[in-house]
Amino acid sequence: MPDHQPPIIRASQLSKRFGAHAVVREVSFELAAGETLVLLGPSGCGKTTLLKMLNRLIESDGGTVEINGQDVRAQRPETLRRGIGYVIQQVGLLPHYTVAENIAVVPRLLGHPPTAIAARTTALLTRLHLPPERYAGQYPHQLSGGQQQRVGLARALAADPPIVLLDEPFGALDPLTRASIRREFRELEELRRKTVVLVTHDVTEAFELADRIMLLDAGQIQQLGTPRELLFRPANEFVRRFFAAERLALQLRTLTLGDVFLDLGDEVSTGDQGYLPAYSPNGLTSSALTAKTTVHEALEWLTGPTPATAPFTVPQLMGAFGEALQREEDAWKR
Ligand SMILES: Nc1ncnc2c1ncn2[C@@H]1O[C@H](COP(=O)(O)OP(=O)(O)OP(=O)(O)O)[C@@H](O)[C@H]1O
């Protein structure tokens, strides 16, 4: 986290018991504006409870949460929640409201002018690949699960809250829809600017979306760090074992072209601008390969339906990937 930015969320020694069961135990963390934190861990480890303490859907028994330096308990819960987007797995759309009406709920409560709400709704639906002329007037039961999930996200973003909390937002979807929505989600400019806390038990999802991951077990932080730190510098045996089964898949999603092709230096150092032509693995997205592209994404691109010429082949990429893994391990031993 950059030093100069004050944290937008600061949790100190947060704790929660249900009866005799300590569900969250003295959890502390800070989150900078624009960061995405993923809460990860086995079922029942306290992820949802921790998330809900941030917007006071659950009251803590100990510790504090400050948002922009203000203790959340100093605000009325309803006021607090209007300033924080919240998305849950069950989506929770109001069945007798149209898509547009569902999206407008919080902006209306906040007294935004109707014309501004309509413009915002149109923009969000367009960005989430739900053409407004077709979907704005539909009712939730007329939509697929993935479409409902997108409307849930649009609703959470409607009032442009600086913080968005997401509890298993893709949980109810089949794996294919889930992967493609996840990709859209990552590429949504709107979310990149926001501070996001996302709960999942899906390790791949955590690695694809997180700036930092908090791995919890039995209500306690086992490790809080970047995906790379958790994978290559596990803090303890629990962390190491938690990722063991999917290690290769995670390594492919963690190392980037910039990591593996050190000798492509100049070309790769173009950074965000990209050095390869537009890329569209499944027709859903279009972006360029850059030094920040993961090996996994590059492989999808190289083996996709419309592979273009790249400065490397699959065997070259895999060879360089193997060498990069070795470098990581050597750096760890030193
Ligand atoms: N209202 C409640 N009353 C009593 N126990 C609760 C309550 N809410 C949660 N718990 C318990 O607290 C523990 C943590 O629950 P929580 O939902 O935070 O876990 P989780 O990590 O989000 O799990 P999952 O991944 O299965 O959703 C569980 O053992 C759960 O049964």
The ligand as an SDF file (V2000), in Angstrom:
LIG
                    3D

 31 33  0  0  0  0  0  0  0  0999 V2000
  -26.2220  -15.2540   13.1900 N   0  0  0  0  0  0  0  0  0  0  0  0
  -25.4420  -16.2770   13.5440 C   0  0  0  0  0  0  0  0  0  0  0  0
  -25.6880  -16.9680   14.6670 N   0  0  0  0  0  0  0  0  0  0  0  0
  -24.8870  -17.9780   15.0660 C   0  0  0  0  0  0  0  0  0  0  0  0
  -23.8000  -18.4040   14.3610 N   0  0  0  0  0  0  0  0  0  0  0  0
  -23.5110  -17.7530   13.2310 C   0  0  0  0  0  0  0  0  0  0  0  0
  -24.3050  -16.6610   12.7560 C   0  0  0  0  0  0  0  0  0  0  0  0
  -23.7750  -16.2060   11.6020 N   0  0  0  0  0  0  0  0  0  0  0  0
  -22.6960  -16.9820   11.3620 C   0  0  0  0  0  0  0  0  0  0  0  0
  -22.5390  -17.9120   12.3410 N   0  0  0  0  0  0  0  0  0  0  0  0
  -21.4510  -18.9020   12.4080 C   0  0  0  0  0  0  0  0  0  0  0  0
  -20.2270  -18.2160   12.3260 O   0  0  0  0  0  0  0  0  0  0  0  0
  -19.2790  -18.9520   11.5630 C   0  0  0  0  0  0  0  0  0  0  0  0
  -18.7380  -18.0710   10.4420 C   0  0  0  0  0  0  0  0  0  0  0  0
  -19.7660  -17.7970    9.5100 O   0  0  0  0  0  0  0  0  0  0  0  0
  -19.5000  -16.9370    8.2030 P   0  0  0  0  0  0  0  0  0  0  0  0
  -20.7530  -16.9010    7.4460 O   0  0  0  0  0  0  0  0  0  0  0  0
  -18.8560  -15.6630    8.5800 O   0  0  0  0  0  0  0  0  0  0  0  0
  -18.4200  -17.8540    7.4730 O   0  0  0  0  0  0  0  0  0  0  0  0
  -17.9010  -17.8430    5.9890 P   0  0  0  0  0  0  0  0  0  0  0  0
  -16.4160  -17.9420    6.0860 O   0  0  0  0  0  0  0  0  0  0  0  0
  -18.4590  -16.6760    5.2640 O   0  0  0  0  0  0  0  0  0  0  0  0
  -18.4840  -19.2080    5.4410 O   0  0  0  0  0  0  0  0  0  0  0  0
  -19.0310  -19.6560    3.9850 P   0  0  0  0  0  0  0  0  0  0  0  0
  -17.8420  -19.6250    3.0630 O   0  0  0  0  0  0  0  0  0  0  0  0
  -19.5150  -21.0330    4.2470 O   0  0  0  0  0  0  0  0  0  0  0  0
  -20.1000  -18.6820    3.6120 O   0  0  0  0  0  0  0  0  0  0  0  0
  -20.0000  -20.1930   11.0950 C   0  0  0  0  0  0  0  0  0  0  0  0
  -19.6530  -21.2620   11.9490 O   0  0  0  0  0  0  0  0  0  0  0  0
  -21.4690  -19.8490   11.2380 C   0  0  0  0  0  0  0  0  0  0  0  0
  -22.2390  -20.9700   11.4920 O   0  0  0  0  0  0  0  0  0  0  0  0
  1  2  1  0
  2  3  1  0
  2  7  2  0
  3  4  2  0
  4  5  1  0
  5  6  2  0
  6  7  1  0
  6 10  1  0
  7  8  1  0
  8  9  2  0
  9 10  1  0
 10 11  1  0
 11 12  1  0
 11 30  1  0
 12 13  1  0
 13 14  1  0
 13 28  1  0
 14 15  1  0
 15 16  1  0
 16 17  2  0
 16 18  1  0
 16 19  1  0
 19 20  1  0
 20 21  2  0
 20 22  1  0
 20 23  1  0
 23 24  1  0
 24 25  2  0
 24 26  1  0
 24 27  1  0
 28 29  1  0
 28 30  1  0
 30 31  1  0
M  END
$$$$
